[in-house]
């Protein structure tokens, strides 16, 4: 009986940890989507649809945001 309780406890903790990691990843993705759309607006580029960006993996969103940040940093603004 003790083993069953211990296993149930560990399974529950595992499920909580998985949910937490998924939530953190989702939150990071949402933040990157906001950054991407803002950078596109600054660069006067067509804004990607949130639904399209939400389908991309986090790594791809991070790379797109980095590319757009580079464009902003290297762009010369007229006075």
C-alpha positions, 0 to 999 in steps of 0.5 A: 500500500505504501508503494502505491501511495508513493507511486501516485505521489511521484506521478502527480509531481511529474504531471505538475512539473510537465504542466509547469514546463509547458506553461513556461514554454507557452509564456515564452512563445507568447512573449516572443510573438509580441516582440516579433509583431512590435519589431515588424511594426517598427520596421514598417513590415507587414505584421505576421498573424498571431495564429501563424506565429503561434504554430511555430516552434519557440526556437524559430520564434527566437531566431525570427525575433533576433533577425528583426532586432538586427534589422532594427539595430542596423537600420539608419533612420532619417532625421 
